[in-house]
């Protein structure tokens, strides 16, 4: 048994830049380390709350922002590992600690003495002579406490604490159930008949996945998006496409111990009860209070502009798929597992776009360097690899991030490959946020992707969509790395949820900039630079299938909002609700939700995106209009526009109110036209108020 003095989580972290001692950390270290860190944090909070001195900004707000440093660093390591490199032992700790940690943070927000000091400062805020950033910190912390129930009656506070603790348990179970279904599924491709239609790079990735998982019977398709999506796109075996598609879409909906339907039902019931405790009729009303949108009505107004045009566009696309299927001798109706397959054939025939032939131009290493180079040209930063620094997995690469003066401004971890111990999807996370309150604290940021790893000695090839994902997550990473604020609570990506996707989505635009592609997209075999003709085909072909893309996304956002607008005290059968709601909104039968409810982690693996999946489109209005500033300047790297983007969007964290930050960058409020035009839903010259 490791003593507290020997526990690496509680010792000083002596690796360069304060990186965690990954190789020394074991699952059994976490519970005793958490016990000690929780004790320390409670003592810090008690000292602030019980102070005999009158509350000041320094002895209350700054002290609160500084508190819990030991707990925060352990939590960040823990939750990053449970997402990126988990194990049965870590999952057991997660099941034990998630409700305890939720209860701890809830108890702090419900501490009456602490809130009284914060509230006293809030009431006198205009007399305190605070700077703009200090006022923003006071506003955000005061709001955090009110939203967490600080003003509730005693009985309601107690019940709220119970709800929060239970929700943490359920969210953990939901996530682990999805991971279990993803990790257990195997579609073995035994012979050439099973492999029919698959391009060489996908075959190689499927054989590599089989080797990684100890499968000796052939190539392997898992439920990682970077394997399943191209399999559905290229496989000539319609029966196998159907089998794989149904497994992919039924994650979390299988009878047995990993069934998420009862888990989601209880989550929804508790969220409704939580909303009612705060005086709201449903969770959507409660959640939207702390969003740019403000109300469900504002969300509905945005989605309504898209839904019917998207369905009309998808219907036209479906006609093209039917014609193509008939031309290939297929008389069956188009089913959801057919869409990607025939859509690719249409794309190739109509636009000369051959996804398999393009992938050799997009090696992972070159596209990562393209993202680095784009950041350098926009913001003056450099990425210097440090293979000597510690990581939690052999596939992770570590980089120093250096500013214009060549000083290190942050550390970037790049974790790009799928593995059974890693949850699906792509995301950015922080091992440490930037702040200045305890001196200059550098951020440690990680990007996670789930690309299918190539065989040893071969380059990993990315699709055009994979490149967009890489740039998207890197945009989030830059949001964390470029943060220049004083207080940790306002740092990096800790902004309103429908603003947090702006830095990520606007960065995606450079993934298709000809100037970027011609510099970095080189054929991995011939060394040939991508041509203007191929770039043109990529850009033209991106308009194709936008009806499908928009329908599957918008339907997910509509279902999310409708689900969280319900007031069922006992929750709801999510599978039945999904069927009923899709029928009500007229969902095309040939298209399925991008994320079905039983595995919709955005909604149920925490509440950050609950009643909030719309935020990607809300932010798309901002990013599409924002990128127009570079178009208007006539240069995708215009220095003046880039400087405003850096100052007001990437480095300001939550020190500015989001709408004000966008106006400072763009010079006006956003308009919705560029987003609609970008999706091909309206004429390109349409400009409407957002």
matplotlib code that plots the C-alpha trace (Angstrom):
import matplotlib.pyplot as plt

x = [0.0, 1.5, 1.6, 0.5, 4.1, 5.0, 1.8, 3.0, -0.2, 0.5, 4.2, 5.8, 5.7, 9.3, 9.0, 9.6, 6.7, 5.0, 3.8, 2.3, 4.5, 2.5, 4.7, 4.5, 0.7, -1.4, -5.1, -4.8, -3.1, -6.2, -8.6, -6.2, -4.9, -8.5, -9.2, -6.3, -7.0, -10.6, -9.6, -7.2, -9.8, -12.4, -10.0, -9.2, -12.9, -13.6, -10.8, -12.3, -15.8, -15.0, -12.6, -13.2, -12.1, -14.7, -14.9, -12.7, -12.0, -8.6, -9.5, -12.6, -12.7, -8.9, -8.6, -11.5, -10.0, -6.7, -8.2, -8.3, -5.1, -4.1, -7.6, -7.8, -4.6, -5.5, -9.0, -7.6, -5.1, -7.8, -10.5, -8.1, -6.9, -10.4, -11.2, -7.9, -6.3, -8.7, -8.7, -11.1, -9.3, -9.6, -13.3, -13.9, -12.3, -14.4, -17.6, -16.6, -15.2, -17.5, -20.4, -18.0, -16.4, -19.8, -21.0, -17.9, -18.2, -21.9, -21.3, -19.0, -21.6, -24.2, -21.9, -24.0, -21.2, -19.0, -21.9, -22.7, -19.2, -19.4, -22.9, -21.8, -19.2, -21.7, -24.1, -21.3, -19.6, -19.9, -18.1, -15.1, -13.1, -12.6, -11.0, -13.1, -11.6, -12.1, -15.7, -16.2, -14.7, -17.1, -20.0, -19.2, -18.5, -21.6, -23.7, -22.0, -23.2, -26.7, -27.1, -25.8, -28.5, -26.9, -30.3, -32.4, -34.2, -32.4, -34.6, -34.2, -30.4, -30.3, -32.3, -30.2, -27.1, -28.6, -29.6, -26.1, -24.4, -26.8, -26.4, -22.6, -23.1, -25.5, -23.3, -20.3, -22.4, -23.7, -20.2, -18.8, -21.8, -21.1, -17.4, -18.2, -20.4, -17.7, -14.9, -16.7, -17.9, -15.9, -16.8, -14.1, -13.5, -12.3, -11.5, -11.5, -15.2, -15.6, -13.1, -14.7, -14.6, -12.3, -9.4, -5.9, -5.4, -8.7, -7.7, -4.3, -6.0, -8.5, -5.6, -3.8, -6.9, -7.1, -3.5, -4.0, -6.9, -5.3, -7.7, -6.1, -9.1, -8.7, -9.1, -11.3, -13.9, -14.5, -17.0, -14.3, -15.7, -12.4, -13.1, -16.8, -17.5, -15.2, -16.4, -20.0, -18.7, -16.8, -17.9, -19.6, -21.1, -24.5, -25.2, -22.1, -22.8, -26.2, -24.7, -22.0, -24.4, -26.9, -24.2, -22.9, -26.3, -27.5, -24.7, -26.2, -29.5, -28.7, -30.5, -28.3, -25.9, -24.8, -28.3, -28.4, -32.2, -33.0, -29.9, -31.0, -34.6, -33.4, -31.0, -33.9, -36.2, -33.5, -32.8, -36.5, -36.6, -33.4, -35.0, -38.2, -36.1, -34.8, -38.2, -38.1, -40.7, -38.2, -34.4, -34.2, -35.3, -32.9, -29.9, -30.4, -30.1, -26.3, -26.0, -25.7, -29.0, -30.7, -34.0, -35.3, -37.2, -34.0, -32.6, -35.8, -35.7, -32.2, -32.9, -36.2, -34.2, -32.3, -34.7, -37.0, -34.4, -32.1, -34.9, -35.6, -31.9, -31.7, -34.7, -32.9, -29.8, -31.7, -33.1, -29.6, -28.7, -31.7, -30.7, -27.1, -28.2, -30.4, -27.6, -25.6, -28.3, -29.7, -33.5, -33.7, -34.8, -32.2, -31.6, -29.5, -26.6, -26.7, -26.5, -22.7, -22.0, -24.1, -23.3, -19.6, -20.4, -22.4, -19.6, -17.0, -19.2, -20.4, -17.5, -14.5, -13.9, -12.3, -11.9, -9.6, -7.3, -7.2, -6.2, -2.5, -2.2, -3.4, -0.9, -1.4, 2.1, 1.8, -1.7, -0.6, 2.3, -0.3, -2.2, 1.0, 2.1, -1.4, -1.2, 2.3, 1.3, -1.8, -0.5, 3.3, 3.6, 5.8, 5.5, 8.7, 8.5, 9.9, 10.1, 11.9, 8.9, 6.6, 3.3, 0.6, 0.8, 3.5, 1.3, 1.2, 3.5, 4.4, 5.3, 6.5, 4.5, 6.7, 5.6, 6.9, 9.7, 10.6, 9.4, 7.3, 3.7, 2.2, 2.6, 0.6, -0.1, -1.3, -3.1, -4.5, -5.2, -8.1, -7.6, -9.9, -9.0, -10.1, -13.6, -14.9, -15.0, -12.6, -12.1, -9.7, -9.0, -6.7, -4.2, -3.8, -5.4, -3.4, -3.6, -1.5, -2.9, -0.1, 2.5, 2.5, 0.9, 1.4, -1.5, -1.1, -3.5, -4.3, -6.1, -7.7, -8.7, -9.6, -7.9, -7.3, -3.6, -1.7, 0.4, 4.0, 6.2, 3.2, 1.9, -1.6, -3.8, -6.7, -9.9, -11.0, -13.4, -10.6, -8.5, -11.4, -11.7, -8.0, -8.2, -11.4, -9.9, -6.7, -8.8, -10.0, -6.4, -5.4, -8.2, -6.6, -2.9, -3.3, -5.3, -3.9, -6.0, -5.3, -7.9, -8.2, -12.0, -11.9, -9.2, -9.2, -12.3, -14.3, -16.7, -20.4, -21.1, -22.4, -19.3, -16.7, -17.2, -16.3, -12.5, -12.6, -14.9, -13.4, -10.0, -11.5, -11.7, -7.9, -8.1, -9.4, -7.5, -5.6, -2.6, -2.5, -3.1, -0.6, 2.1, 1.3, -0.7, 1.9, 1.3, 2.9, 4.3, 5.2, 5.8, 3.6, 2.0, -1.8, -3.0, -5.4, -7.7, -7.9, -8.4, -11.3, -12.9, -12.6, -14.3, -17.0, -17.7, -18.1, -21.4, -22.6, -24.4, -24.9, -28.6, -27.7, -25.1, -27.5, -30.5, -28.6, -27.1, -30.2, -32.5, -30.2, -30.4, -34.2, -34.6, -32.3, -34.3, -37.6, -36.4, -35.2, -38.4, -40.5, -41.7, -42.1, -41.4, -40.6, -38.4, -39.1, -38.5, -35.8, -36.2, -39.9, -39.5, -36.9, -39.2, -42.2, -40.3, -38.6, -42.0, -43.4, -40.6, -40.7, -37.3, -36.5, -36.6, -33.3, -31.3, -30.7, -29.7, -26.0, -26.2, -29.0, -30.1, -28.9, -25.2, -25.6, -22.7, -23.0, -26.3, -25.8, -22.1, -22.5, -24.9, -22.6, -24.3, -27.8, -30.3, -27.2, -26.4, -27.6, -24.4, -22.4, -24.8, -25.0, -21.2, -21.3, -23.2, -20.3, -17.4, -18.8, -19.4, -16.1, -14.1, -15.7, -13.4, -10.4, -12.2, -13.1, -9.4, -8.4, -5.9, -6.5, -3.5, -4.3, -2.3, -4.8, -7.7, -5.6, -4.5, -8.2, -9.0, -6.2, -7.0, -10.8, -11.5, -8.5, -6.7, -9.5, -11.0, -14.2, -13.0, -15.4, -19.1, -19.3, -21.4, -19.1, -16.0, -17.4, -18.4, -14.8, -13.4, -15.8, -16.9, -20.6, -23.0, -22.9, -25.3, -26.6, -26.3, -22.7, -23.6, -26.7, -24.7, -21.8, -24.2, -25.7, -29.1, -29.4, -27.8, -24.3, -25.1, -27.8, -27.2, -29.7, -29.5, -28.5]
y = [0.0, 3.4, 5.9, 9.5, 10.7, 8.2, 8.8, 10.4, 12.3, 14.2, 14.7, 17.7, 17.0, 17.5, 16.8, 19.7, 22.2, 20.4, 17.5, 14.6, 11.7, 9.4, 6.3, 6.3, 6.7, 3.6, 3.3, 2.6, 5.9, 7.9, 7.2, 8.1, 11.1, 12.3, 11.8, 14.0, 16.6, 16.9, 17.4, 20.2, 21.9, 21.8, 23.4, 26.2, 26.9, 26.9, 29.4, 31.8, 31.4, 31.8, 34.7, 37.4, 40.1, 41.9, 40.3, 41.9, 40.9, 39.6, 37.6, 36.1, 36.0, 35.6, 33.2, 31.2, 31.1, 29.9, 27.2, 23.5, 23.5, 20.0, 18.6, 20.2, 18.8, 15.3, 15.5, 16.6, 13.7, 11.3, 12.3, 12.6, 9.1, 7.6, 9.1, 8.4, 5.4, 3.7, 0.3, -1.8, -0.6, 3.1, 2.6, 1.2, 4.3, 6.5, 4.8, 5.4, 8.9, 10.6, 11.0, 11.9, 14.7, 16.0, 16.1, 17.9, 20.7, 20.9, 21.4, 24.3, 26.0, 25.5, 26.8, 29.7, 31.5, 31.5, 32.7, 35.4, 36.9, 36.6, 38.0, 41.0, 41.8, 41.5, 43.9, 46.4, 45.6, 49.2, 50.6, 48.3, 49.9, 46.6, 46.2, 44.8, 41.3, 41.4, 42.4, 39.6, 37.1, 38.4, 38.1, 34.5, 33.2, 34.8, 33.3, 29.9, 29.9, 31.1, 28.5, 25.8, 26.6, 29.0, 30.9, 27.8, 27.0, 24.4, 21.5, 22.3, 22.6, 19.1, 17.6, 19.4, 17.9, 14.4, 15.0, 16.2, 13.2, 10.7, 12.4, 12.0, 8.2, 7.9, 9.9, 7.7, 4.6, 5.9, 6.6, 3.3, 1.4, 3.1, 2.3, -1.3, -1.7, 0.0, -2.1, -5.5, -5.2, -7.0, -7.4, -9.8, -9.6, -13.1, -13.1, -11.0, -11.3, -9.6, -6.9, -6.1, -2.4, -1.4, 0.8, -0.3, 2.2, 1.0, -2.6, -1.9, 0.0, -2.9, -5.4, -3.1, -3.0, -6.8, -7.1, -4.5, -6.5, -9.9, -11.0, -13.6, -14.5, -11.6, -7.8, -6.1, -3.3, -1.7, 1.0, 3.7, 6.3, 6.3, 2.6, 2.3, 5.5, 4.5, 0.9, 2.1, 4.3, 1.8, -1.8, -3.6, -6.0, -4.6, -7.3, -6.4, -2.7, -3.3, -5.4, -2.8, 0.1, -1.4, -2.2, 1.3, 2.9, 0.6, 1.3, 1.7, 0.1, -3.5, -5.5, -6.4, -4.7, -2.0, -0.9, 2.9, 3.3, 3.1, 5.2, 8.0, 7.8, 8.5, 11.2, 13.0, 12.7, 14.1, 17.0, 17.9, 17.9, 20.0, 22.6, 22.7, 23.3, 26.4, 27.6, 26.5, 24.3, 22.1, 21.6, 23.4, 26.6, 26.2, 25.3, 28.1, 30.8, 30.5, 30.4, 33.0, 31.9, 32.7, 30.9, 27.7, 30.0, 31.6, 28.1, 27.1, 30.2, 29.2, 25.5, 26.4, 28.4, 25.2, 22.2, 22.4, 23.6, 20.8, 18.2, 19.5, 19.3, 15.8, 14.7, 15.8, 14.0, 10.9, 11.0, 11.0, 8.0, 6.0, 6.8, 5.7, 2.5, 1.6, 2.3, -0.3, -2.8, -2.4, -2.3, -2.1, 1.1, 3.4, 2.5, 4.4, 1.9, 2.6, 6.4, 6.8, 4.1, 5.6, 9.2, 8.5, 7.1, 10.2, 12.4, 10.6, 10.5, 14.1, 15.9, 13.7, 13.4, 10.1, 10.0, 6.9, 8.6, 11.8, 10.3, 9.8, 13.6, 13.8, 12.0, 12.6, 14.0, 16.5, 17.6, 18.1, 20.2, 22.1, 23.0, 24.1, 26.2, 27.8, 28.8, 30.2, 32.3, 33.6, 34.0, 33.7, 30.6, 27.6, 23.9, 22.2, 18.5, 17.1, 13.3, 13.3, 14.5, 12.0, 10.8, 8.3, 6.3, 5.6, 7.1, 10.5, 13.3, 16.3, 19.8, 23.0, 25.9, 29.0, 32.6, 35.3, 36.0, 32.3, 31.8, 28.7, 29.7, 26.2, 22.5, 20.5, 16.8, 15.2, 11.9, 10.8, 7.1, 4.9, 2.1, -0.1, 1.9, 5.2, 6.6, 7.4, 10.8, 13.7, 16.2, 18.8, 18.7, 20.5, 19.0, 22.5, 25.9, 29.1, 31.7, 34.5, 34.6, 32.4, 33.7, 32.7, 29.2, 27.7, 25.7, 22.0, 21.0, 17.7, 17.0, 13.5, 12.0, 8.5, 8.0, 4.4, 3.8, 2.5, -0.6, -0.2, 1.7, 3.1, 6.6, 7.2, 8.6, 10.9, 11.6, 15.2, 14.9, 13.6, 16.7, 18.9, 17.1, 17.5, 21.3, 21.6, 20.0, 22.0, 25.2, 24.2, 23.5, 26.9, 28.4, 26.8, 27.5, 31.1, 32.1, 35.2, 35.9, 36.4, 34.1, 30.4, 30.5, 32.7, 30.8, 29.2, 27.3, 28.0, 30.2, 29.8, 26.6, 28.2, 30.3, 27.6, 26.1, 29.3, 29.0, 25.4, 25.8, 29.0, 27.2, 24.5, 27.0, 26.9, 23.1, 23.8, 27.0, 26.4, 28.3, 25.8, 22.7, 23.5, 23.9, 20.8, 18.3, 16.2, 12.7, 10.2, 8.0, 10.3, 13.5, 15.3, 18.5, 18.6, 20.5, 23.4, 21.0, 18.6, 21.4, 22.7, 19.2, 19.0, 22.4, 21.7, 18.2, 19.6, 21.1, 17.6, 15.7, 18.8, 18.0, 14.7, 16.2, 19.0, 16.8, 14.2, 17.1, 19.3, 16.4, 15.5, 19.1, 19.2, 15.9, 17.2, 20.4, 18.6, 15.9, 18.5, 20.6, 17.8, 17.9, 14.1, 13.6, 10.0, 10.5, 9.1, 6.0, 7.5, 5.0, 5.5, 9.3, 9.3, 7.4, 9.6, 12.9, 12.0, 11.2, 14.5, 16.6, 14.5, 12.9, 11.3, 7.5, 7.1, 9.1, 8.4, 10.8, 11.7, 10.5, 8.3, 8.9, 5.7, 6.6, 10.4, 11.3, 15.0, 14.8, 12.1, 11.9, 15.2, 18.1, 20.5, 19.9, 18.8, 21.1, 22.4, 20.2, 23.2, 25.1, 23.8, 25.5, 28.6, 28.8, 28.1, 31.3, 33.0, 31.2, 31.5, 35.2, 35.6, 34.0, 36.4, 39.0, 37.3, 36.9, 40.6, 41.4, 39.3, 37.3, 34.2, 35.3, 39.0, 40.3, 42.8, 40.4, 37.7, 40.1, 40.8, 37.1, 36.4, 39.2, 38.9, 35.3, 33.0, 34.8, 36.5, 33.4, 34.4, 37.9, 39.3, 38.7, 36.5, 38.7, 41.7, 39.6, 38.8, 42.4, 43.5, 41.0, 41.5, 45.1, 44.1, 41.3, 38.1, 37.5, 34.0, 34.2, 32.9, 29.8, 29.0, 29.7, 27.5, 24.6, 25.3, 26.0, 29.5, 31.6, 32.6, 36.4, 36.1, 38.0, 37.9, 39.1, 36.3]
z = [0.0, -1.1, 1.7, 1.2, 1.2, -1.5, -3.6, -6.9, -7.2, -4.0, -4.5, -6.3, -10.0, -11.1, -14.8, -17.0, -17.1, -14.2, -16.4, -14.5, -13.6, -15.9, -15.6, -11.8, -11.5, -10.9, -10.4, -6.7, -6.1, -7.0, -4.1, -1.3, -3.2, -3.7, 0.0, 0.9, -1.8, -0.8, 2.8, 1.8, -0.4, 2.4, 4.7, 2.2, 1.7, 5.4, 6.0, 3.3, 4.6, 8.3, 7.9, 10.5, 8.0, 5.9, 2.4, -0.2, -3.8, -2.7, 0.4, -1.1, -4.9, -5.5, -2.6, -4.0, -7.5, -6.1, -3.9, -4.7, -6.8, -5.6, -6.2, -9.6, -10.9, -9.7, -11.2, -14.6, -14.7, -13.6, -16.1, -19.0, -18.3, -17.9, -21.4, -23.2, -21.6, -19.2, -17.6, -15.5, -12.4, -13.4, -14.3, -10.8, -9.3, -11.6, -10.4, -6.8, -7.1, -9.6, -7.2, -4.4, -6.4, -7.6, -4.0, -2.9, -5.5, -4.8, -1.1, -1.8, -4.0, -1.2, 1.5, 3.0, 4.7, 1.6, -0.6, 1.8, 1.3, -2.5, -2.5, -0.3, -2.9, -5.7, -4.0, -3.7, -7.1, -8.5, -5.4, -5.5, -8.3, -10.1, -13.4, -16.3, -15.8, -12.0, -12.5, -15.0, -12.4, -9.8, -12.2, -13.3, -9.8, -8.3, -11.2, -10.6, -7.0, -7.8, -10.6, -8.2, -5.7, -3.3, -2.8, -2.5, 0.8, 3.0, 2.0, -1.7, -1.2, 0.3, -2.4, -5.1, -3.6, -3.8, -7.4, -8.4, -6.8, -8.4, -11.8, -11.6, -11.0, -13.9, -16.3, -15.5, -16.1, -19.4, -20.7, -19.6, -21.2, -24.6, -24.3, -23.5, -26.6, -28.7, -27.3, -27.6, -31.2, -33.9, -37.6, -38.9, -42.7, -43.4, -47.1, -50.3, -50.7, -47.3, -48.3, -51.7, -52.5, -49.6, -50.7, -49.7, -46.9, -45.2, -45.6, -44.0, -41.1, -40.6, -40.5, -38.0, -35.9, -35.9, -34.8, -32.1, -30.7, -31.1, -33.8, -36.1, -38.3, -40.7, -40.9, -38.3, -38.5, -35.1, -34.1, -34.3, -36.7, -38.7, -39.5, -39.6, -41.7, -44.6, -44.4, -44.9, -47.7, -49.7, -48.8, -51.7, -49.2, -48.5, -45.9, -44.0, -44.2, -42.7, -39.9, -39.1, -39.3, -37.0, -34.4, -34.7, -34.2, -31.4, -29.0, -25.6, -26.7, -26.3, -23.5, -20.6, -18.2, -20.7, -21.6, -21.4, -21.8, -18.1, -17.3, -19.6, -18.2, -14.7, -15.8, -17.6, -14.5, -12.3, -14.6, -14.7, -10.9, -10.8, -13.1, -11.0, -7.9, -9.6, -10.6, -14.3, -15.9, -17.8, -18.1, -21.5, -19.9, -17.1, -19.3, -21.8, -19.2, -19.4, -23.1, -25.9, -27.3, -24.0, -24.6, -26.4, -28.7, -30.1, -30.7, -32.5, -34.7, -35.9, -36.5, -38.3, -40.9, -41.7, -41.2, -44.2, -46.7, -45.5, -46.0, -49.5, -50.3, -48.9, -51.0, -54.1, -53.0, -52.4, -55.9, -57.2, -55.0, -56.3, -59.9, -59.2, -57.5, -60.4, -62.8, -60.8, -61.1, -57.5, -57.2, -53.4, -51.7, -50.2, -46.6, -44.0, -44.5, -48.2, -48.1, -47.7, -50.3, -53.1, -52.1, -52.7, -56.1, -57.0, -55.7, -57.8, -60.9, -60.8, -59.2, -60.1, -56.4, -55.5, -51.7, -51.8, -54.4, -52.4, -49.0, -49.9, -50.1, -46.5, -44.2, -40.5, -40.0, -42.8, -41.8, -38.2, -39.5, -41.6, -38.5, -36.7, -39.7, -40.0, -36.3, -36.8, -39.8, -38.0, -34.4, -34.5, -32.4, -33.1, -32.1, -31.0, -30.4, -27.1, -27.4, -24.0, -22.1, -20.3, -21.7, -20.8, -24.0, -26.6, -29.4, -27.7, -29.0, -26.8, -28.1, -26.6, -27.9, -28.3, -28.8, -31.0, -28.4, -28.4, -24.8, -24.0, -23.7, -23.3, -23.7, -26.4, -26.3, -29.6, -29.1, -32.5, -32.7, -31.8, -29.3, -27.1, -24.0, -25.4, -25.8, -29.2, -30.9, -30.8, -28.1, -26.5, -22.8, -20.3, -17.9, -16.6, -17.5, -18.0, -15.3, -13.7, -10.2, -8.8, -11.2, -14.9, -15.0, -18.5, -20.0, -20.7, -23.5, -25.1, -28.4, -28.8, -32.1, -33.1, -36.4, -37.6, -37.2, -40.2, -40.2, -38.8, -41.3, -43.2, -43.0, -41.5, -44.2, -43.4, -45.3, -46.0, -43.1, -40.9, -41.8, -40.8, -37.5, -36.9, -37.5, -35.4, -32.3, -32.9, -32.9, -29.4, -28.5, -29.6, -27.5, -24.4, -25.4, -26.4, -23.3, -21.6, -18.6, -14.9, -13.2, -13.9, -13.8, -16.9, -18.7, -22.2, -23.1, -20.0, -21.9, -22.8, -24.6, -27.8, -28.0, -27.2, -30.7, -32.5, -32.1, -33.2, -36.2, -37.6, -37.6, -39.9, -42.7, -43.2, -43.7, -47.2, -48.0, -51.3, -49.9, -47.0, -49.1, -51.8, -49.1, -47.1, -49.1, -50.8, -52.1, -49.7, -52.5, -55.4, -53.4, -55.9, -54.6, -54.7, -57.8, -58.1, -60.0, -57.1, -54.6, -56.8, -56.8, -53.1, -52.6, -55.2, -53.8, -50.3, -51.4, -52.3, -49.5, -47.4, -47.2, -45.6, -43.3, -42.2, -41.7, -39.5, -37.4, -37.2, -36.3, -33.4, -32.2, -32.6, -30.7, -27.9, -27.4, -27.5, -25.1, -22.6, -23.0, -21.5, -18.0, -17.3, -13.6, -14.3, -17.3, -20.7, -22.8, -25.0, -27.9, -28.1, -27.8, -30.5, -32.9, -32.1, -32.4, -35.7, -37.1, -35.9, -37.5, -40.8, -40.6, -44.0, -43.5, -45.4, -42.8, -39.2, -36.4, -36.2, -32.6, -31.4, -27.9, -26.3, -27.1, -27.3, -25.0, -25.6, -23.8, -21.1, -20.3, -18.3, -18.9, -20.8, -24.1, -22.7, -24.4, -26.2, -29.2, -31.3, -30.3, -33.2, -35.6, -33.5, -33.5, -37.3, -37.8, -35.9, -37.6, -41.2, -40.8, -38.9, -41.6, -44.1, -42.5, -44.0, -47.4, -47.4, -46.6, -49.6, -47.6, -45.4, -43.3, -43.1, -40.1, -38.9, -39.0, -37.4, -34.6, -33.8, -33.9, -31.5, -29.1, -28.9, -29.6, -28.8, -25.9, -24.0, -22.4, -20.6, -19.7, -22.3, -22.8, -25.9, -28.1, -27.2, -28.0, -31.5, -32.1, -31.1, -33.6, -36.5, -36.0, -35.8, -34.9, -36.9, -39.8, -40.7, -44.5, -44.8, -42.8, -44.9, -48.1, -46.9, -46.5, -50.0, -48.5, -50.0, -52.6, -51.7, -51.7, -49.1, -45.8, -43.0, -39.4, -37.0]

ax = plt.figure().add_subplot(projection="3d")
ax.plot(x, y, z, "-o")
ax.set_aspect("equal")
plt.show()
